[in-house]
Amino acid sequence: MWRVLIVEDDALMRDFFAASVQRCPELVLAGAVSSVAEALRWLDAPGNAIDVLLTDLGLPDGDGIDFIRDLRAWSAS
């Protein structure tokens, strides 16, 4: 099972992606949030881990590409 975190500010798109993940037996919806700040809080919580990040590139509080780079650096440390 692959745990997926969705970061998407548009609620309809976030719900669409969440439903898509939930239909796939190989995936588990770990979380679905609307901003980089929410994603970071979610990732900092004990027990929260992901295998896949599905993120919007244009988020209200940051750039998705920068978030991916920061997350990769954080996970490598």
N, C-alpha and C positions, 0 to 999 in steps of 0.2 A: 504494500500500500504506500502510495506517495501522498504526503501531506501538502496541501496547497493553501497558500495565503493569497487572497485577492486584494489588491489596492486599487480602488476605482472610485472617483468622486461622483460619478453619475449613478444614482440609485438604480435606475432601470437596467443599466449595463451591468452593474455589480450583481444584481439579482439574476440576470441572464447568465453571467459567467458562473455564479454559484450553483444555479440549477444544472448547468452543463457539467460541472465537476461532479455533482452529486449523482448524475446519471451514469457516470463511468465507474465500474466496479473496481478498477485499479487505483482510483483516487479517493482521497478523503478531504473534505473541506475543513481545513484547520481553522480558518478565519476569513472574514471579509470586512475590510475597513475602508474609510473614505479619504484618508490622507496619509502623508509620510509620518506625521507626528503620531497618529493612531497606530500605524504599523510598527513604529519603533517602541511604543508603549506595549503593544501586543507581544512583540518579540522579546522584550525585557522581562515579561512575566515568567515565573518559574513553570517549567513543563511545556512551554510553547516552543515548538521546533517545526521547521518546514523543510521540505525537499524541493518544492517548486514555488516560485514567486511569479504571479501574474499581475503585472502592474501597468497602469495607465502611464504614458510618458509625460502628459501635461496635467500635473496635479496642482491644486490650489496653493499648496505650501512647499512645492519643490518640483524638481525635474525628475522624472522616472529614471532616466539614464544615470543621473548622479546618485539616486537612491540605490540602484543596482550596484554601482561601483562601490559605494560606501558599505553596502551589505556584504559584498564579496570580501572587502578588506576586513570588516568586522568578524566575519565567520572564519577567516584564515588566521586570526590572532588568537 
